[in-house]
């Protein structure tokens, strides 16, 4: 599968949630919240620079989810956007990958001004980093320990915060960074939402890069510098 591979194995979380792999991304589906705990994928310079497929907007339930994923109807009249976790714009390299990014398992309820504002800014920044670093590993999702009610007949939880963690595993400098952003209009610059990967792990309970050698993991996850990325 083209989904997340070495140097990373999949993130680890203390739950029996379902692991689902698509062509370019893998996710852990949380049935209680009807969305993913995390979506993990590799993003390369080639995927960005040579991607030519345009958005399909063919939102649909994920047929791989055992007890069925959320439905489009859950979002109707909800005042929330169908917010991508793995962005459609990261999947332009493949007709299949683009289409699969519209599975409802890759979607979370996002405040429209968040989705079209600070979150979109972060997604664009991460694409620039993929170009600059040749390839990066991304894990992203909602923080499901803190939700603001739910929407739809399937009770899709509305997350109060979203996170993204990014790892560049290229010598000579391996580096990592995280972001935690509230699900509302972003008032601050993107850099003010940057945190260490350790911080995101503490809040989410997810071990993002469990197969990194310990000494690399400790350094990469406890320390971040926005200057190393910009």
C-alpha beads as a LAMMPS data file, in Angstrom:
LAMMPS data file: protein, C-alpha beads

230 atoms
229 bonds

1 atom types
1 bond types

-500.0 500.0 xlo xhi
-500.0 500.0 ylo yhi
-500.0 500.0 zlo zhi

Masses

1 110.0

Atoms # bond

1 1 1 0.000 0.000 0.000
2 1 1 1.139 3.553 -0.669
3 1 1 -0.197 4.583 2.712
4 1 1 2.176 5.411 5.533
5 1 1 5.314 3.302 5.489
6 1 1 8.848 3.321 6.906
7 1 1 10.390 5.046 8.823
8 1 1 7.031 5.136 10.511
9 1 1 4.590 2.606 11.524
10 1 1 1.086 3.699 12.313
11 1 1 0.352 5.866 15.322
12 1 1 -0.617 3.947 18.457
13 1 1 -3.657 4.744 20.567
14 1 1 -5.200 2.898 23.514
15 1 1 -8.355 1.772 21.816
16 1 1 -9.744 -0.963 19.640
17 1 1 -10.721 1.492 16.949
18 1 1 -10.714 0.274 13.393
19 1 1 -7.627 0.847 11.224
20 1 1 -8.544 1.552 7.601
21 1 1 -6.061 1.925 4.751
22 1 1 -6.780 3.687 1.479
23 1 1 -4.366 4.236 -1.400
24 1 1 -2.487 7.231 0.030
25 1 1 -3.606 7.526 3.638
26 1 1 -4.449 5.366 6.639
27 1 1 -6.836 6.257 9.436
28 1 1 -8.109 5.066 12.802
29 1 1 -11.913 5.295 12.824
30 1 1 -13.600 6.125 16.121
31 1 1 -17.133 4.728 16.045
32 1 1 -18.183 6.584 19.207
33 1 1 -17.381 9.939 17.631
34 1 1 -18.099 8.928 13.990
35 1 1 -14.814 10.316 12.665
36 1 1 -11.114 9.492 12.646
37 1 1 -8.835 9.662 15.683
38 1 1 -6.029 10.263 13.208
39 1 1 -5.289 10.240 9.496
40 1 1 -1.663 9.470 8.583
41 1 1 0.100 9.836 5.265
42 1 1 3.324 10.699 3.483
43 1 1 3.436 13.847 1.364
44 1 1 6.195 14.330 -1.208
45 1 1 7.425 17.112 -3.434
46 1 1 6.414 15.039 -6.454
47 1 1 2.808 14.715 -5.169
48 1 1 2.536 18.504 -4.966
49 1 1 4.462 19.579 -8.053
50 1 1 3.097 16.937 -10.421
51 1 1 -0.450 16.669 -9.112
52 1 1 -2.989 17.492 -11.805
53 1 1 -6.316 16.013 -10.665
54 1 1 -8.911 18.498 -9.516
55 1 1 -11.384 18.215 -6.632
56 1 1 -14.159 15.688 -7.097
57 1 1 -16.405 16.770 -4.194
58 1 1 -17.856 13.261 -4.215
59 1 1 -18.425 13.073 -0.463
60 1 1 -19.690 9.608 0.434
61 1 1 -19.706 7.109 3.293
62 1 1 -16.564 4.995 3.661
63 1 1 -17.521 1.475 2.625
64 1 1 -14.584 0.065 4.605
65 1 1 -15.948 1.180 7.999
66 1 1 -17.594 -1.865 9.593
67 1 1 -20.544 -0.175 11.269
68 1 1 -20.769 2.511 8.578
69 1 1 -19.187 5.936 8.761
70 1 1 -20.956 9.249 9.198
71 1 1 -23.306 10.296 6.400
72 1 1 -23.619 13.501 4.388
73 1 1 -27.014 14.041 6.023
74 1 1 -25.326 14.399 9.437
75 1 1 -23.732 17.649 8.234
76 1 1 -26.778 19.082 6.494
77 1 1 -28.233 22.135 8.316
78 1 1 -25.504 21.761 10.965
79 1 1 -23.679 25.076 10.357
80 1 1 -20.432 23.054 10.168
81 1 1 -18.283 22.406 7.110
82 1 1 -17.379 18.908 6.007
83 1 1 -13.733 19.544 6.892
84 1 1 -11.023 17.366 5.365
85 1 1 -8.362 15.840 7.601
86 1 1 -6.103 14.710 4.756
87 1 1 -6.703 17.671 2.402
88 1 1 -7.981 17.061 -1.118
89 1 1 -5.206 19.359 -2.377
90 1 1 -2.593 16.913 -1.047
91 1 1 -4.057 14.177 -3.250
92 1 1 -3.848 15.779 -6.711
93 1 1 -1.286 13.201 -7.858
94 1 1 -3.913 10.460 -8.143
95 1 1 -7.476 10.250 -9.370
96 1 1 -8.118 7.518 -6.803
97 1 1 -6.402 9.368 -3.960
98 1 1 -8.385 12.524 -4.729
99 1 1 -11.634 10.578 -4.756
100 1 1 -10.814 8.710 -1.542
101 1 1 -10.134 11.973 0.300
102 1 1 -13.896 12.575 0.118
103 1 1 -14.783 9.475 2.153
104 1 1 -16.690 10.641 5.238
105 1 1 -14.099 8.832 7.402
106 1 1 -11.660 11.616 6.383
107 1 1 -14.127 14.361 7.340
108 1 1 -14.766 16.166 10.645
109 1 1 -17.184 18.979 11.553
110 1 1 -15.282 22.250 11.206
111 1 1 -16.376 25.796 11.843
112 1 1 -16.499 27.365 8.340
113 1 1 -14.226 30.281 9.320
114 1 1 -11.727 27.790 10.785
115 1 1 -11.850 25.459 7.772
116 1 1 -11.503 28.239 5.201
117 1 1 -9.114 30.286 7.346
118 1 1 -6.354 29.170 9.704
119 1 1 -6.722 25.439 8.884
120 1 1 -6.438 26.139 5.156
121 1 1 -3.391 28.318 5.852
122 1 1 -1.774 25.460 7.788
123 1 1 -2.507 22.989 4.981
124 1 1 -0.880 25.295 2.428
125 1 1 2.143 25.807 4.678
126 1 1 2.559 22.047 5.070
127 1 1 2.538 21.625 1.273
128 1 1 5.372 24.158 1.039
129 1 1 7.273 22.156 3.657
130 1 1 6.760 18.965 1.623
131 1 1 8.361 20.688 -1.366
132 1 1 11.251 22.097 0.681
133 1 1 11.959 18.799 2.465
134 1 1 11.317 16.401 -0.462
135 1 1 8.998 14.328 1.721
136 1 1 7.300 14.632 5.086
137 1 1 5.057 12.502 7.255
138 1 1 1.794 13.978 8.505
139 1 1 -0.678 12.818 11.136
140 1 1 -3.762 14.950 11.647
141 1 1 -7.144 14.769 13.301
142 1 1 -9.633 16.090 15.827
143 1 1 -8.953 16.106 19.557
144 1 1 -11.813 13.861 20.669
145 1 1 -11.235 14.235 24.412
146 1 1 -12.825 17.689 24.211
147 1 1 -15.984 17.982 22.117
148 1 1 -18.778 20.537 21.796
149 1 1 -21.868 18.400 21.372
150 1 1 -22.711 16.529 18.191
151 1 1 -24.515 16.837 14.866
152 1 1 -26.804 14.637 12.818
153 1 1 -28.680 11.407 13.455
154 1 1 -25.370 9.547 13.828
155 1 1 -24.231 11.940 16.578
156 1 1 -20.997 13.078 14.948
157 1 1 -18.954 14.780 17.689
158 1 1 -17.939 18.397 17.105
159 1 1 -14.283 18.719 18.196
160 1 1 -13.211 21.819 20.074
161 1 1 -9.648 21.500 18.731
162 1 1 -7.782 19.962 15.814
163 1 1 -4.150 18.918 15.636
164 1 1 -1.514 18.261 13.002
165 1 1 1.960 16.795 13.523
166 1 1 4.660 16.830 10.869
167 1 1 7.909 14.886 10.695
168 1 1 10.735 15.466 8.210
169 1 1 12.906 12.367 8.278
170 1 1 15.718 13.519 6.030
171 1 1 19.326 13.594 7.076
172 1 1 21.187 15.598 8.144
173 1 1 18.391 17.141 10.133
174 1 1 15.415 15.182 11.342
175 1 1 12.792 17.537 12.712
176 1 1 9.235 17.514 13.974
177 1 1 6.541 20.046 14.835
178 1 1 2.927 20.027 15.981
179 1 1 -0.047 22.374 15.877
180 1 1 -3.143 22.574 18.069
181 1 1 -5.795 24.990 16.844
182 1 1 -9.247 25.715 18.217
183 1 1 -12.191 24.953 15.940
184 1 1 -13.125 28.611 15.406
185 1 1 -11.905 31.606 13.453
186 1 1 -8.136 31.836 13.971
187 1 1 -7.227 35.184 15.496
188 1 1 -3.459 34.690 15.706
189 1 1 -0.617 33.962 13.304
190 1 1 -0.025 30.322 12.434
191 1 1 3.257 30.188 14.355
192 1 1 1.499 30.974 17.619
193 1 1 -0.317 27.614 17.399
194 1 1 2.914 25.615 17.026
195 1 1 3.757 23.133 19.797
196 1 1 6.005 20.116 20.253
197 1 1 4.835 16.681 19.124
198 1 1 5.086 15.643 22.793
199 1 1 2.474 18.258 23.649
200 1 1 0.079 16.848 21.062
201 1 1 0.723 13.305 22.312
202 1 1 -0.102 14.305 25.898
203 1 1 -3.419 15.856 24.905
204 1 1 -4.536 13.185 22.430
205 1 1 -3.094 10.053 24.057
206 1 1 -1.633 9.064 20.679
207 1 1 1.956 7.895 20.133
208 1 1 2.545 9.314 16.674
209 1 1 5.860 7.865 15.544
210 1 1 6.347 4.746 17.676
211 1 1 9.051 3.157 15.523
212 1 1 11.482 6.047 15.566
213 1 1 14.668 5.086 17.442
214 1 1 14.257 6.347 21.013
215 1 1 17.045 8.918 20.949
216 1 1 15.699 10.413 17.712
217 1 1 12.126 10.263 18.946
218 1 1 12.991 12.011 22.207
219 1 1 14.767 14.844 20.447
220 1 1 12.324 15.294 17.573
221 1 1 9.196 15.134 19.709
222 1 1 10.271 17.231 22.691
223 1 1 11.815 20.091 20.759
224 1 1 10.540 22.197 17.900
225 1 1 11.734 25.311 16.143
226 1 1 9.526 27.110 13.658
227 1 1 12.707 28.650 12.198
228 1 1 13.876 25.225 11.043
229 1 1 10.779 24.947 8.901
230 1 1 10.171 28.400 7.511

Bonds

1 1 1 2
2 1 2 3
3 1 3 4
4 1 4 5
5 1 5 6
6 1 6 7
7 1 7 8
8 1 8 9
9 1 9 10
10 1 10 11
11 1 11 12
12 1 12 13
13 1 13 14
14 1 14 15
15 1 15 16
16 1 16 17
17 1 17 18
18 1 18 19
19 1 19 20
20 1 20 21
21 1 21 22
22 1 22 23
23 1 23 24
24 1 24 25
25 1 25 26
26 1 26 27
27 1 27 28
28 1 28 29
29 1 29 30
30 1 30 31
31 1 31 32
32 1 32 33
33 1 33 34
34 1 34 35
35 1 35 36
36 1 36 37
37 1 37 38
38 1 38 39
39 1 39 40
40 1 40 41
41 1 41 42
42 1 42 43
43 1 43 44
44 1 44 45
45 1 45 46
46 1 46 47
47 1 47 48
48 1 48 49
49 1 49 50
50 1 50 51
51 1 51 52
52 1 52 53
53 1 53 54
54 1 54 55
55 1 55 56
56 1 56 57
57 1 57 58
58 1 58 59
59 1 59 60
60 1 60 61
61 1 61 62
62 1 62 63
63 1 63 64
64 1 64 65
65 1 65 66
66 1 66 67
67 1 67 68
68 1 68 69
69 1 69 70
70 1 70 71
71 1 71 72
72 1 72 73
73 1 73 74
74 1 74 75
75 1 75 76
76 1 76 77
77 1 77 78
78 1 78 79
79 1 79 80
80 1 80 81
81 1 81 82
82 1 82 83
83 1 83 84
84 1 84 85
85 1 85 86
86 1 86 87
87 1 87 88
88 1 88 89
89 1 89 90
90 1 90 91
91 1 91 92
92 1 92 93
93 1 93 94
94 1 94 95
95 1 95 96
96 1 96 97
97 1 97 98
98 1 98 99
99 1 99 100
100 1 100 101
101 1 101 102
102 1 102 103
103 1 103 104
104 1 104 105
105 1 105 106
106 1 106 107
107 1 107 108
108 1 108 109
109 1 109 110
110 1 110 111
111 1 111 112
112 1 112 113
113 1 113 114
114 1 114 115
115 1 115 116
116 1 116 117
117 1 117 118
118 1 118 119
119 1 119 120
120 1 120 121
121 1 121 122
122 1 122 123
123 1 123 124
124 1 124 125
125 1 125 126
126 1 126 127
127 1 127 128
128 1 128 129
129 1 129 130
130 1 130 131
131 1 131 132
132 1 132 133
133 1 133 134
134 1 134 135
135 1 135 136
136 1 136 137
137 1 137 138
138 1 138 139
139 1 139 140
140 1 140 141
141 1 141 142
142 1 142 143
143 1 143 144
144 1 144 145
145 1 145 146
146 1 146 147
147 1 147 148
148 1 148 149
149 1 149 150
150 1 150 151
151 1 151 152
152 1 152 153
153 1 153 154
154 1 154 155
155 1 155 156
156 1 156 157
157 1 157 158
158 1 158 159
159 1 159 160
160 1 160 161
161 1 161 162
162 1 162 163
163 1 163 164
164 1 164 165
165 1 165 166
166 1 166 167
167 1 167 168
168 1 168 169
169 1 169 170
170 1 170 171
171 1 171 172
172 1 172 173
173 1 173 174
174 1 174 175
175 1 175 176
176 1 176 177
177 1 177 178
178 1 178 179
179 1 179 180
180 1 180 181
181 1 181 182
182 1 182 183
183 1 183 184
184 1 184 185
185 1 185 186
186 1 186 187
187 1 187 188
188 1 188 189
189 1 189 190
190 1 190 191
191 1 191 192
192 1 192 193
193 1 193 194
194 1 194 195
195 1 195 196
196 1 196 197
197 1 197 198
198 1 198 199
199 1 199 200
200 1 200 201
201 1 201 202
202 1 202 203
203 1 203 204
204 1 204 205
205 1 205 206
206 1 206 207
207 1 207 208
208 1 208 209
209 1 209 210
210 1 210 211
211 1 211 212
212 1 212 213
213 1 213 214
214 1 214 215
215 1 215 216
216 1 216 217
217 1 217 218
218 1 218 219
219 1 219 220
220 1 220 221
221 1 221 222
222 1 222 223
223 1 223 224
224 1 224 225
225 1 225 226
226 1 226 227
227 1 227 228
228 1 228 229
229 1 229 230
